[in-house]
Amino acid sequence: MISKDEAQQKLTPPLLALWHDGQGNWNAAHDLVDSSTTVDACWVHAYLHRKEGDQWNAKYWYNRAGRSIPNTPLEEEWEQLVLHFLG
C-alpha cells in the first residue's frame, strides 16, 4: 500500500479519489472530483454518489460520463475503475 504523500504525488485525480475512497474517506474522494468535468472525474463522481446512496445524483454523473448505472456490487465497480485508470 502506498502512503498518502506518495498517492498525492503519483496518482491522477480520479485515481487519487479512488485511493481516498479505498481508505474510507468518501469526503476527500468527493472533493477531488466535485468540481471537475472530465469524463474520468464524472465516472468516479457517479460511483461515489452511487456508494452514498444518492441514486438521482449518481444517474446524473453516469450520464455526464457517458455510462449507465452498473448492475454490479460497489466493490466490483471500484476495482473496475482502478483497473481502467491504471490502463
PyMOL Python script that loads the backbone (N, CA, C, O; Angstrom):
from pymol import cmd

cmd.read_pdbstr("""\
ATOM      1  N   MET A   1       0.837  -1.166   0.000  1.00  0.00           N
ATOM      2  CA  MET A   1       0.000   0.000   0.000  1.00  0.00           C
ATOM      3  C   MET A   1       0.891   1.242   0.000  1.00  0.00           C
ATOM      4  O   MET A   1       1.949   1.264   0.628  1.00  0.00           O
ATOM      5  N   ILE A   2       0.445   2.264  -0.711  1.00  0.00           N
ATOM      6  CA  ILE A   2       1.235   3.490  -0.767  1.00  0.00           C
ATOM      7  C   ILE A   2       0.727   4.492   0.276  1.00  0.00           C
ATOM      8  O   ILE A   2      -0.439   4.464   0.671  1.00  0.00           O
ATOM      9  N   SER A   3       1.612   5.360   0.702  1.00  0.00           N
ATOM     10  CA  SER A   3       1.259   6.372   1.700  1.00  0.00           C
ATOM     11  C   SER A   3       0.443   7.482   1.048  1.00  0.00           C
ATOM     12  O   SER A   3       0.360   7.576  -0.176  1.00  0.00           O
ATOM     13  N   LYS A   4      -0.150   8.310   1.881  1.00  0.00           N
ATOM     14  CA  LYS A   4      -0.929   9.446   1.389  1.00  0.00           C
ATOM     15  C   LYS A   4      -0.050  10.383   0.573  1.00  0.00           C
ATOM     16  O   LYS A   4      -0.471  10.863  -0.479  1.00  0.00           O
ATOM     17  N   ASP A   5       1.168  10.651   1.046  1.00  0.00           N
ATOM     18  CA  ASP A   5       2.074  11.530   0.307  1.00  0.00           C
ATOM     19  C   ASP A   5       2.418  10.959  -1.061  1.00  0.00           C
ATOM     20  O   ASP A   5       2.422  11.681  -2.057  1.00  0.00           O
ATOM     21  N   GLU A   6       2.706   9.660  -1.109  1.00  0.00           N
ATOM     22  CA  GLU A   6       3.009   9.018  -2.398  1.00  0.00           C
ATOM     23  C   GLU A   6       1.804   9.065  -3.318  1.00  0.00           C
ATOM     24  O   GLU A   6       1.941   9.334  -4.511  1.00  0.00           O
ATOM     25  N   ALA A   7       0.628   8.805  -2.774  1.00  0.00           N
ATOM     26  CA  ALA A   7      -0.591   8.830  -3.580  1.00  0.00           C
ATOM     27  C   ALA A   7      -0.808  10.208  -4.185  1.00  0.00           C
ATOM     28  O   ALA A   7      -1.129  10.326  -5.368  1.00  0.00           O
ATOM     29  N   GLN A   8      -0.634  11.243  -3.384  1.00  0.00           N
ATOM     30  CA  GLN A   8      -0.844  12.602  -3.872  1.00  0.00           C
ATOM     31  C   GLN A   8       0.164  12.984  -4.949  1.00  0.00           C
ATOM     32  O   GLN A   8      -0.148  13.785  -5.831  1.00  0.00           O
ATOM     33  N   GLN A   9       1.355  12.428  -4.889  1.00  0.00           N
ATOM     34  CA  GLN A   9       2.388  12.756  -5.868  1.00  0.00           C
ATOM     35  C   GLN A   9       2.265  11.948  -7.157  1.00  0.00           C
ATOM     36  O   GLN A   9       2.593  12.446  -8.233  1.00  0.00           O
ATOM     37  N   LYS A  10       1.799  10.717  -7.057  1.00  0.00           N
ATOM     38  CA  LYS A  10       1.886   9.801  -8.188  1.00  0.00           C
ATOM     39  C   LYS A  10       0.570   9.510  -8.908  1.00  0.00           C
ATOM     40  O   LYS A  10       0.595   9.030 -10.041  1.00  0.00           O
ATOM     41  N   LEU A  11      -0.568   9.782  -8.291  1.00  0.00           N
ATOM     42  CA  LEU A  11      -1.840   9.377  -8.877  1.00  0.00           C
ATOM     43  C   LEU A  11      -2.568  10.544  -9.525  1.00  0.00           C
ATOM     44  O   LEU A  11      -2.479  11.683  -9.067  1.00  0.00           O
ATOM     45  N   THR A  12      -3.287  10.242 -10.596  1.00  0.00           N
ATOM     46  CA  THR A  12      -4.147  11.236 -11.225  1.00  0.00           C
ATOM     47  C   THR A  12      -5.301  11.543 -10.273  1.00  0.00           C
ATOM     48  O   THR A  12      -5.583  10.737  -9.387  1.00  0.00           O
ATOM     49  N   PRO A  13      -5.973  12.677 -10.427  1.00  0.00           N
ATOM     50  CA  PRO A  13      -7.081  12.988  -9.521  1.00  0.00           C
ATOM     51  C   PRO A  13      -8.155  11.889  -9.422  1.00  0.00           C
ATOM     52  O   PRO A  13      -8.595  11.589  -8.312  1.00  0.00           O
ATOM     53  N   PRO A  14      -8.596  11.277 -10.537  1.00  0.00           N
ATOM     54  CA  PRO A  14      -9.586  10.207 -10.376  1.00  0.00           C
ATOM     55  C   PRO A  14      -9.043   9.016  -9.572  1.00  0.00           C
ATOM     56  O   PRO A  14      -9.750   8.455  -8.736  1.00  0.00           O
ATOM     57  N   LEU A  15      -7.789   8.635  -9.829  1.00  0.00           N
ATOM     58  CA  LEU A  15      -7.197   7.532  -9.059  1.00  0.00           C
ATOM     59  C   LEU A  15      -6.974   7.926  -7.607  1.00  0.00           C
ATOM     60  O   LEU A  15      -7.164   7.109  -6.707  1.00  0.00           O
ATOM     61  N   LEU A  16      -6.581   9.147  -7.376  1.00  0.00           N
ATOM     62  CA  LEU A  16      -6.396   9.611  -6.009  1.00  0.00           C
ATOM     63  C   LEU A  16      -7.730   9.613  -5.261  1.00  0.00           C
ATOM     64  O   LEU A  16      -7.787   9.268  -4.081  1.00  0.00           O
ATOM     65  N   ALA A  17      -8.790   9.998  -5.947  1.00  0.00           N
ATOM     66  CA  ALA A  17     -10.124   9.953  -5.335  1.00  0.00           C
ATOM     67  C   ALA A  17     -10.485   8.525  -4.955  1.00  0.00           C
ATOM     68  O   ALA A  17     -11.018   8.285  -3.872  1.00  0.00           O
ATOM     69  N   LEU A  18     -10.198   7.585  -5.832  1.00  0.00           N
ATOM     70  CA  LEU A  18     -10.479   6.173  -5.526  1.00  0.00           C
ATOM     71  C   LEU A  18      -9.594   5.679  -4.391  1.00  0.00           C
ATOM     72  O   LEU A  18     -10.030   4.864  -3.578  1.00  0.00           O
ATOM     73  N   TRP A  19      -8.355   6.164  -4.324  1.00  0.00           N
ATOM     74  CA  TRP A  19      -7.464   5.793  -3.223  1.00  0.00           C
ATOM     75  C   TRP A  19      -8.070   6.267  -1.901  1.00  0.00           C
ATOM     76  O   TRP A  19      -8.124   5.512  -0.930  1.00  0.00           O
ATOM     77  N   HIS A  20      -8.524   7.522  -1.872  1.00  0.00           N
ATOM     78  CA  HIS A  20      -9.153   8.045  -0.654  1.00  0.00           C
ATOM     79  C   HIS A  20     -10.398   7.238  -0.292  1.00  0.00           C
ATOM     80  O   HIS A  20     -10.619   6.912   0.874  1.00  0.00           O
ATOM     81  N   ASP A  21     -11.198   6.924  -1.291  1.00  0.00           N
ATOM     82  CA  ASP A  21     -12.394   6.123  -1.031  1.00  0.00           C
ATOM     83  C   ASP A  21     -12.012   4.762  -0.472  1.00  0.00           C
ATOM     84  O   ASP A  21     -12.655   4.264   0.452  1.00  0.00           O
ATOM     85  N   GLY A  22     -10.972   4.161  -1.028  1.00  0.00           N
ATOM     86  CA  GLY A  22     -10.488   2.875  -0.531  1.00  0.00           C
ATOM     87  C   GLY A  22      -9.985   2.948   0.900  1.00  0.00           C
ATOM     88  O   GLY A  22      -9.976   1.946   1.615  1.00  0.00           O
ATOM     89  N   GLN A  23      -9.567   4.137   1.317  1.00  0.00           N
ATOM     90  CA  GLN A  23      -9.107   4.364   2.683  1.00  0.00           C
ATOM     91  C   GLN A  23     -10.280   4.715   3.611  1.00  0.00           C
ATOM     92  O   GLN A  23     -10.087   4.952   4.804  1.00  0.00           O
ATOM     93  N   GLY A  24     -11.487   4.745   3.052  1.00  0.00           N
ATOM     94  CA  GLY A  24     -12.659   5.062   3.860  1.00  0.00           C
ATOM     95  C   GLY A  24     -12.947   6.545   3.992  1.00  0.00           C
ATOM     96  O   GLY A  24     -13.713   6.955   4.864  1.00  0.00           O
ATOM     97  N   ASN A  25     -12.334   7.360   3.128  1.00  0.00           N
ATOM     98  CA  ASN A  25     -12.520   8.804   3.217  1.00  0.00           C
ATOM     99  C   ASN A  25     -13.316   9.298   2.008  1.00  0.00           C
ATOM    100  O   ASN A  25     -12.761   9.863   1.066  1.00  0.00           O
ATOM    101  N   TRP A  26     -14.629   9.071   2.060  1.00  0.00           N
ATOM    102  CA  TRP A  26     -15.522   9.446   0.969  1.00  0.00           C
ATOM    103  C   TRP A  26     -15.449  10.952   0.710  1.00  0.00           C
ATOM    104  O   TRP A  26     -15.419  11.376  -0.446  1.00  0.00           O
ATOM    105  N   ASN A  27     -15.419  11.760   1.764  1.00  0.00           N
ATOM    106  CA  ASN A  27     -15.419  13.213   1.593  1.00  0.00           C
ATOM    107  C   ASN A  27     -14.192  13.706   0.824  1.00  0.00           C
ATOM    108  O   ASN A  27     -14.317  14.548  -0.064  1.00  0.00           O
ATOM    109  N   ALA A  28     -13.025  13.192   1.156  1.00  0.00           N
ATOM    110  CA  ALA A  28     -11.810  13.594   0.431  1.00  0.00           C
ATOM    111  C   ALA A  28     -11.901  13.152  -1.026  1.00  0.00           C
ATOM    112  O   ALA A  28     -11.503  13.885  -1.931  1.00  0.00           O
ATOM    113  N   ALA A  29     -12.423  11.956  -1.245  1.00  0.00           N
ATOM    114  CA  ALA A  29     -12.590  11.451  -2.611  1.00  0.00           C
ATOM    115  C   ALA A  29     -13.526  12.363  -3.392  1.00  0.00           C
ATOM    116  O   ALA A  29     -13.228  12.755  -4.519  1.00  0.00           O
ATOM    117  N   HIS A  30     -14.645  12.691  -2.792  1.00  0.00           N
ATOM    118  CA  HIS A  30     -15.629  13.541  -3.460  1.00  0.00           C
ATOM    119  C   HIS A  30     -15.062  14.925  -3.747  1.00  0.00           C
ATOM    120  O   HIS A  30     -15.296  15.475  -4.823  1.00  0.00           O
ATOM    121  N   ASP A  31     -14.326  15.490  -2.810  1.00  0.00           N
ATOM    122  CA  ASP A  31     -13.733  16.809  -3.008  1.00  0.00           C
ATOM    123  C   ASP A  31     -12.829  16.844  -4.239  1.00  0.00           C
ATOM    124  O   ASP A  31     -12.758  17.865  -4.922  1.00  0.00           O
ATOM    125  N   LEU A  32     -12.142  15.746  -4.526  1.00  0.00           N
ATOM    126  CA  LEU A  32     -11.218  15.706  -5.667  1.00  0.00           C
ATOM    127  C   LEU A  32     -11.932  15.726  -7.014  1.00  0.00           C
ATOM    128  O   LEU A  32     -11.379  16.229  -7.992  1.00  0.00           O
ATOM    129  N   VAL A  33     -13.134  15.196  -7.082  1.00  0.00           N
ATOM    130  CA  VAL A  33     -13.829  15.109  -8.374  1.00  0.00           C
ATOM    131  C   VAL A  33     -15.026  16.047  -8.472  1.00  0.00           C
ATOM    132  O   VAL A  33     -15.633  16.169  -9.536  1.00  0.00           O
ATOM    133  N   ASP A  34     -15.363  16.697  -7.388  1.00  0.00           N
ATOM    134  CA  ASP A  34     -16.582  17.503  -7.335  1.00  0.00           C
ATOM    135  C   ASP A  34     -16.608  18.634  -8.347  1.00  0.00           C
ATOM    136  O   ASP A  34     -17.665  18.913  -8.914  1.00  0.00           O
ATOM    137  N   SER A  35     -15.503  19.283  -8.591  1.00  0.00           N
ATOM    138  CA  SER A  35     -15.510  20.437  -9.496  1.00  0.00           C
ATOM    139  C   SER A  35     -14.949  20.128 -10.878  1.00  0.00           C
ATOM    140  O   SER A  35     -14.868  21.017 -11.725  1.00  0.00           O
ATOM    141  N   SER A  36     -14.566  18.889 -11.112  1.00  0.00           N
ATOM    142  CA  SER A  36     -14.006  18.518 -12.410  1.00  0.00           C
ATOM    143  C   SER A  36     -15.100  17.990 -13.329  1.00  0.00           C
ATOM    144  O   SER A  36     -16.015  17.295 -12.887  1.00  0.00           O
ATOM    145  N   THR A  37     -14.998  18.324 -14.595  1.00  0.00           N
ATOM    146  CA  THR A  37     -15.999  17.848 -15.562  1.00  0.00           C
ATOM    147  C   THR A  37     -15.399  16.906 -16.602  1.00  0.00           C
ATOM    148  O   THR A  37     -16.030  16.641 -17.625  1.00  0.00           O
ATOM    149  N   THR A  38     -14.182  16.392 -16.358  1.00  0.00           N
ATOM    150  CA  THR A  38     -13.633  15.413 -17.291  1.00  0.00           C
ATOM    151  C   THR A  38     -14.484  14.148 -17.220  1.00  0.00           C
ATOM    152  O   THR A  38     -15.138  13.891 -16.209  1.00  0.00           O
ATOM    153  N   VAL A  39     -14.475  13.383 -18.264  1.00  0.00           N
ATOM    154  CA  VAL A  39     -15.244  12.137 -18.294  1.00  0.00           C
ATOM    155  C   VAL A  39     -14.801  11.216 -17.163  1.00  0.00           C
ATOM    156  O   VAL A  39     -15.634  10.597 -16.500  1.00  0.00           O
ATOM    157  N   ASP A  40     -13.497  11.126 -16.943  1.00  0.00           N
ATOM    158  CA  ASP A  40     -12.990  10.252 -15.886  1.00  0.00           C
ATOM    159  C   ASP A  40     -13.480  10.701 -14.506  1.00  0.00           C
ATOM    160  O   ASP A  40     -13.924   9.880 -13.703  1.00  0.00           O
ATOM    161  N   ALA A  41     -13.398  11.997 -14.237  1.00  0.00           N
ATOM    162  CA  ALA A  41     -13.851  12.516 -12.948  1.00  0.00           C
ATOM    163  C   ALA A  41     -15.356  12.321 -12.786  1.00  0.00           C
ATOM    164  O   ALA A  41     -15.828  12.006 -11.694  1.00  0.00           O
ATOM    165  N   CYS A  42     -16.102  12.504 -13.854  1.00  0.00           N
ATOM    166  CA  CYS A  42     -17.557  12.297 -13.796  1.00  0.00           C
ATOM    167  C   CYS A  42     -17.887  10.849 -13.456  1.00  0.00           C
ATOM    168  O   CYS A  42     -18.829  10.588 -12.707  1.00  0.00           O
ATOM    169  N   TRP A  43     -17.123   9.908 -13.997  1.00  0.00           N
ATOM    170  CA  TRP A  43     -17.364   8.496 -13.719  1.00  0.00           C
ATOM    171  C   TRP A  43     -17.106   8.186 -12.237  1.00  0.00           C
ATOM    172  O   TRP A  43     -17.901   7.503 -11.591  1.00  0.00           O
ATOM    173  N   VAL A  44     -16.001   8.689 -11.715  1.00  0.00           N
ATOM    174  CA  VAL A  44     -15.695   8.474 -10.296  1.00  0.00           C
ATOM    175  C   VAL A  44     -16.736   9.182  -9.424  1.00  0.00           C
ATOM    176  O   VAL A  44     -17.172   8.645  -8.405  1.00  0.00           O
ATOM    177  N   HIS A  45     -17.124  10.375  -9.829  1.00  0.00           N
ATOM    178  CA  HIS A  45     -18.144  11.134  -9.107  1.00  0.00           C
ATOM    179  C   HIS A  45     -19.452  10.326  -9.057  1.00  0.00           C
ATOM    180  O   HIS A  45     -20.106  10.261  -8.017  1.00  0.00           O
ATOM    181  N   ALA A  46     -19.819   9.724 -10.172  1.00  0.00           N
ATOM    182  CA  ALA A  46     -21.026   8.904 -10.230  1.00  0.00           C
ATOM    183  C   ALA A  46     -20.932   7.726  -9.267  1.00  0.00           C
ATOM    184  O   ALA A  46     -21.864   7.458  -8.509  1.00  0.00           O
ATOM    185  N   TYR A  47     -19.808   7.029  -9.301  1.00  0.00           N
ATOM    186  CA  TYR A  47     -19.599   5.893  -8.390  1.00  0.00           C
ATOM    187  C   TYR A  47     -19.744   6.335  -6.939  1.00  0.00           C
ATOM    188  O   TYR A  47     -20.386   5.652  -6.141  1.00  0.00           O
ATOM    189  N   LEU A  48     -19.147   7.478  -6.595  1.00  0.00           N
ATOM    190  CA  LEU A  48     -19.206   7.950  -5.211  1.00  0.00           C
ATOM    191  C   LEU A  48     -20.636   8.260  -4.773  1.00  0.00           C
ATOM    192  O   LEU A  48     -21.016   7.968  -3.639  1.00  0.00           O
ATOM    193  N   HIS A  49     -21.424   8.850  -5.665  1.00  0.00           N
ATOM    194  CA  HIS A  49     -22.827   9.118  -5.298  1.00  0.00           C
ATOM    195  C   HIS A  49     -23.639   7.839  -5.247  1.00  0.00           C
ATOM    196  O   HIS A  49     -24.563   7.723  -4.442  1.00  0.00           O
ATOM    197  N   ARG A  50     -23.311   6.887  -6.086  1.00  0.00           N
ATOM    198  CA  ARG A  50     -23.966   5.576  -6.001  1.00  0.00           C
ATOM    199  C   ARG A  50     -23.648   4.942  -4.646  1.00  0.00           C
ATOM    200  O   ARG A  50     -24.530   4.388  -3.990  1.00  0.00           O
ATOM    201  N   LYS A  51     -22.401   5.027  -4.242  1.00  0.00           N
ATOM    202  CA  LYS A  51     -21.993   4.469  -2.959  1.00  0.00           C
ATOM    203  C   LYS A  51     -22.702   5.180  -1.805  1.00  0.00           C
ATOM    204  O   LYS A  51     -23.084   4.556  -0.815  1.00  0.00           O
ATOM    205  N   GLU A  52     -22.868   6.475  -1.948  1.00  0.00           N
ATOM    206  CA  GLU A  52     -23.540   7.285  -0.922  1.00  0.00           C
ATOM    207  C   GLU A  52     -25.028   6.931  -0.826  1.00  0.00           C
ATOM    208  O   GLU A  52     -25.668   7.172   0.198  1.00  0.00           O
ATOM    209  N   GLY A  53     -25.566   6.360  -1.903  1.00  0.00           N
ATOM    210  CA  GLY A  53     -26.989   6.027  -1.922  1.00  0.00           C
ATOM    211  C   GLY A  53     -27.843   7.089  -2.588  1.00  0.00           C
ATOM    212  O   GLY A  53     -29.071   7.004  -2.567  1.00  0.00           O
ATOM    213  N   ASP A  54     -27.204   8.088  -3.178  1.00  0.00           N
ATOM    214  CA  ASP A  54     -27.910   9.164  -3.872  1.00  0.00           C
ATOM    215  C   ASP A  54     -28.061   8.772  -5.341  1.00  0.00           C
ATOM    216  O   ASP A  54     -27.268   9.184  -6.187  1.00  0.00           O
ATOM    217  N   GLN A  55     -29.073   7.981  -5.629  1.00  0.00           N
ATOM    218  CA  GLN A  55     -29.238   7.420  -6.973  1.00  0.00           C
ATOM    219  C   GLN A  55     -29.508   8.478  -8.037  1.00  0.00           C
ATOM    220  O   GLN A  55     -29.030   8.359  -9.165  1.00  0.00           O
ATOM    221  N   TRP A  56     -30.280   9.525  -7.682  1.00  0.00           N
ATOM    222  CA  TRP A  56     -30.564  10.569  -8.661  1.00  0.00           C
ATOM    223  C   TRP A  56     -29.272  11.252  -9.089  1.00  0.00           C
ATOM    224  O   TRP A  56     -29.023  11.427 -10.282  1.00  0.00           O
ATOM    225  N   ASN A  57     -28.454  11.636  -8.121  1.00  0.00           N
ATOM    226  CA  ASN A  57     -27.187  12.307  -8.408  1.00  0.00           C
ATOM    227  C   ASN A  57     -26.234  11.366  -9.139  1.00  0.00           C
ATOM    228  O   ASN A  57     -25.533  11.784 -10.061  1.00  0.00           O
ATOM    229  N   ALA A  58     -26.206  10.110  -8.736  1.00  0.00           N
ATOM    230  CA  ALA A  58     -25.362   9.119  -9.413  1.00  0.00           C
ATOM    231  C   ALA A  58     -25.753   9.017 -10.886  1.00  0.00           C
ATOM    232  O   ALA A  58     -24.892   9.020 -11.766  1.00  0.00           O
ATOM    233  N   LYS A  59     -27.054   8.928 -11.145  1.00  0.00           N
ATOM    234  CA  LYS A  59     -27.517   8.816 -12.536  1.00  0.00           C
ATOM    235  C   LYS A  59     -27.075  10.027 -13.356  1.00  0.00           C
ATOM    236  O   LYS A  59     -26.639   9.888 -14.499  1.00  0.00           O
ATOM    237  N   TYR A  60     -27.192  11.213 -12.762  1.00  0.00           N
ATOM    238  CA  TYR A  60     -26.755  12.427 -13.449  1.00  0.00           C
ATOM    239  C   TYR A  60     -25.282  12.329 -13.848  1.00  0.00           C
ATOM    240  O   TYR A  60     -24.928  12.635 -14.986  1.00  0.00           O
ATOM    241  N   TRP A  61     -24.415  11.901 -12.910  1.00  0.00           N
ATOM    242  CA  TRP A  61     -22.982  11.844 -13.190  1.00  0.00           C
ATOM    243  C   TRP A  61     -22.620  10.694 -14.116  1.00  0.00           C
ATOM    244  O   TRP A  61     -21.689  10.825 -14.910  1.00  0.00           O
ATOM    245  N   TYR A  62     -23.330   9.564 -14.038  1.00  0.00           N
ATOM    246  CA  TYR A  62     -23.098   8.495 -15.015  1.00  0.00           C
ATOM    247  C   TYR A  62     -23.430   8.996 -16.415  1.00  0.00           C
ATOM    248  O   TYR A  62     -22.704   8.711 -17.368  1.00  0.00           O
ATOM    249  N   ASN A  63     -24.520   9.741 -16.540  1.00  0.00           N
ATOM    250  CA  ASN A  63     -24.860  10.312 -17.846  1.00  0.00           C
ATOM    251  C   ASN A  63     -23.772  11.254 -18.335  1.00  0.00           C
ATOM    252  O   ASN A  63     -23.413  11.220 -19.512  1.00  0.00           O
ATOM    253  N   ARG A  64     -23.238  12.099 -17.450  1.00  0.00           N
ATOM    254  CA  ARG A  64     -22.155  13.010 -17.820  1.00  0.00           C
ATOM    255  C   ARG A  64     -20.911  12.244 -18.264  1.00  0.00           C
ATOM    256  O   ARG A  64     -20.145  12.714 -19.106  1.00  0.00           O
ATOM    257  N   ALA A  65     -20.722  11.056 -17.684  1.00  0.00           N
ATOM    258  CA  ALA A  65     -19.565  10.226 -18.039  1.00  0.00           C
ATOM    259  C   ALA A  65     -19.834   9.358 -19.265  1.00  0.00           C
ATOM    260  O   ALA A  65     -18.940   8.654 -19.735  1.00  0.00           O
ATOM    261  N   GLY A  66     -21.059   9.404 -19.784  1.00  0.00           N
ATOM    262  CA  GLY A  66     -21.408   8.579 -20.945  1.00  0.00           C
ATOM    263  C   GLY A  66     -21.564   7.111 -20.596  1.00  0.00           C
ATOM    264  O   GLY A  66     -21.301   6.242 -21.426  1.00  0.00           O
ATOM    265  N   ARG A  67     -21.988   6.831 -19.376  1.00  0.00           N
ATOM    266  CA  ARG A  67     -22.124   5.456 -18.897  1.00  0.00           C
ATOM    267  C   ARG A  67     -23.487   5.262 -18.263  1.00  0.00           C
ATOM    268  O   ARG A  67     -24.154   6.218 -17.866  1.00  0.00           O
ATOM    269  N   SER A  68     -23.884   4.010 -18.179  1.00  0.00           N
ATOM    270  CA  SER A  68     -25.125   3.693 -17.483  1.00  0.00           C
ATOM    271  C   SER A  68     -24.781   3.186 -16.082  1.00  0.00           C
ATOM    272  O   SER A  68     -23.657   2.760 -15.819  1.00  0.00           O
ATOM    273  N   ILE A  69     -25.761   3.241 -15.197  1.00  0.00           N
ATOM    274  CA  ILE A  69     -25.543   2.778 -13.833  1.00  0.00           C
ATOM    275  C   ILE A  69     -25.270   1.275 -13.874  1.00  0.00           C
ATOM    276  O   ILE A  69     -26.077   0.518 -14.413  1.00  0.00           O
ATOM    277  N   PRO A  70     -24.155   0.841 -13.316  1.00  0.00           N
ATOM    278  CA  PRO A  70     -23.827  -0.587 -13.366  1.00  0.00           C
ATOM    279  C   PRO A  70     -24.730  -1.412 -12.460  1.00  0.00           C
ATOM    280  O   PRO A  70     -25.328  -0.910 -11.508  1.00  0.00           O
ATOM    281  N   ASN A  71     -24.802  -2.659 -12.782  1.00  0.00           N
ATOM    282  CA  ASN A  71     -25.595  -3.609 -12.010  1.00  0.00           C
ATOM    283  C   ASN A  71     -24.674  -4.513 -11.204  1.00  0.00           C
ATOM    284  O   ASN A  71     -25.014  -5.663 -10.925  1.00  0.00           O
ATOM    285  N   THR A  72     -23.517  -3.998 -10.832  1.00  0.00           N
ATOM    286  CA  THR A  72     -22.511  -4.775 -10.115  1.00  0.00           C
ATOM    287  C   THR A  72     -22.374  -4.243  -8.693  1.00  0.00           C
ATOM    288  O   THR A  72     -22.761  -3.109  -8.412  1.00  0.00           O
ATOM    289  N   PRO A  73     -21.829  -5.056  -7.801  1.00  0.00           N
ATOM    290  CA  PRO A  73     -21.575  -4.547  -6.447  1.00  0.00           C
ATOM    291  C   PRO A  73     -20.590  -3.381  -6.488  1.00  0.00           C
ATOM    292  O   PRO A  73     -19.765  -3.285  -7.397  1.00  0.00           O
ATOM    293  N   LEU A  74     -20.684  -2.508  -5.504  1.00  0.00           N
ATOM    294  CA  LEU A  74     -19.804  -1.337  -5.445  1.00  0.00           C
ATOM    295  C   LEU A  74     -18.333  -1.719  -5.444  1.00  0.00           C
ATOM    296  O   LEU A  74     -17.519  -1.067  -6.099  1.00  0.00           O
ATOM    297  N   GLU A  75     -17.989  -2.771  -4.712  1.00  0.00           N
ATOM    298  CA  GLU A  75     -16.582  -3.194  -4.653  1.00  0.00           C
ATOM    299  C   GLU A  75     -16.061  -3.566  -6.032  1.00  0.00           C
ATOM    300  O   GLU A  75     -14.916  -3.275  -6.379  1.00  0.00           O
ATOM    301  N   GLU A  76     -16.916  -4.212  -6.810  1.00  0.00           N
ATOM    302  CA  GLU A  76     -16.519  -4.613  -8.168  1.00  0.00           C
ATOM    303  C   GLU A  76     -16.356  -3.382  -9.062  1.00  0.00           C
ATOM    304  O   GLU A  76     -15.422  -3.316  -9.861  1.00  0.00           O
ATOM    305  N   GLU A  77     -17.251  -2.419  -8.931  1.00  0.00           N
ATOM    306  CA  GLU A  77     -17.114  -1.206  -9.733  1.00  0.00           C
ATOM    307  C   GLU A  77     -15.841  -0.456  -9.351  1.00  0.00           C
ATOM    308  O   GLU A  77     -15.140   0.058 -10.223  1.00  0.00           O
ATOM    309  N   TRP A  78     -15.539  -0.388  -8.058  1.00  0.00           N
ATOM    310  CA  TRP A  78     -14.312   0.280  -7.606  1.00  0.00           C
ATOM    311  C   TRP A  78     -13.101  -0.372  -8.268  1.00  0.00           C
ATOM    312  O   TRP A  78     -12.220   0.324  -8.773  1.00  0.00           O
ATOM    313  N   GLU A  79     -13.053  -1.695  -8.269  1.00  0.00           N
ATOM    314  CA  GLU A  79     -11.937  -2.427  -8.893  1.00  0.00           C
ATOM    315  C   GLU A  79     -11.884  -2.140 -10.396  1.00  0.00           C
ATOM    316  O   GLU A  79     -10.803  -1.935 -10.948  1.00  0.00           O
ATOM    317  N   GLN A  80     -13.037  -2.125 -11.057  1.00  0.00           N
ATOM    318  CA  GLN A  80     -13.074  -1.842 -12.491  1.00  0.00           C
ATOM    319  C   GLN A  80     -12.545  -0.436 -12.781  1.00  0.00           C
ATOM    320  O   GLN A  80     -11.796  -0.230 -13.736  1.00  0.00           O
ATOM    321  N   LEU A  81     -12.938   0.515 -11.958  1.00  0.00           N
ATOM    322  CA  LEU A  81     -12.462   1.883 -12.139  1.00  0.00           C
ATOM    323  C   LEU A  81     -10.942   1.954 -11.981  1.00  0.00           C
ATOM    324  O   LEU A  81     -10.257   2.551 -12.811  1.00  0.00           O
ATOM    325  N   VAL A  82     -10.423   1.350 -10.926  1.00  0.00           N
ATOM    326  CA  VAL A  82      -8.979   1.372 -10.696  1.00  0.00           C
ATOM    327  C   VAL A  82      -8.242   0.737 -11.870  1.00  0.00           C
ATOM    328  O   VAL A  82      -7.279   1.312 -12.376  1.00  0.00           O
ATOM    329  N   LEU A  83      -8.676  -0.424 -12.302  1.00  0.00           N
ATOM    330  CA  LEU A  83      -8.019  -1.109 -13.417  1.00  0.00           C
ATOM    331  C   LEU A  83      -8.105  -0.278 -14.688  1.00  0.00           C
ATOM    332  O   LEU A  83      -7.136  -0.200 -15.443  1.00  0.00           O
ATOM    333  N   HIS A  84      -9.248   0.338 -14.929  1.00  0.00           N
ATOM    334  CA  HIS A  84      -9.407   1.183 -16.107  1.00  0.00           C
ATOM    335  C   HIS A  84      -8.403   2.339 -16.100  1.00  0.00           C
ATOM    336  O   HIS A  84      -7.747   2.605 -17.107  1.00  0.00           O
ATOM    337  N   PHE A  85      -8.287   3.022 -14.959  1.00  0.00           N
ATOM    338  CA  PHE A  85      -7.410   4.185 -14.900  1.00  0.00           C
ATOM    339  C   PHE A  85      -5.934   3.809 -14.856  1.00  0.00           C
ATOM    340  O   PHE A  85      -5.080   4.607 -15.241  1.00  0.00           O
ATOM    341  N   LEU A  86      -5.630   2.612 -14.394  1.00  0.00           N
ATOM    342  CA  LEU A  86      -4.231   2.166 -14.431  1.00  0.00           C
ATOM    343  C   LEU A  86      -3.838   1.734 -15.839  1.00  0.00           C
ATOM    344  O   LEU A  86      -2.658   1.657 -16.182  1.00  0.00           O
ATOM    345  N   GLY A  87      -4.875   1.450 -16.655  1.00  0.00           N
ATOM    346  CA  GLY A  87      -4.725   1.154 -18.065  1.00  0.00           C
ATOM    347  C   GLY A  87      -3.756   0.079 -18.393  1.00  0.00           C
ATOM    348  O   GLY A  87      -3.563  -0.240 -19.566  1.00  0.00           O
TER     349      GLY A  87
END
""", "prot")
cmd.dss("prot")
cmd.show_as("cartoon", "prot")
cmd.util.cbc("prot")
cmd.orient("prot")
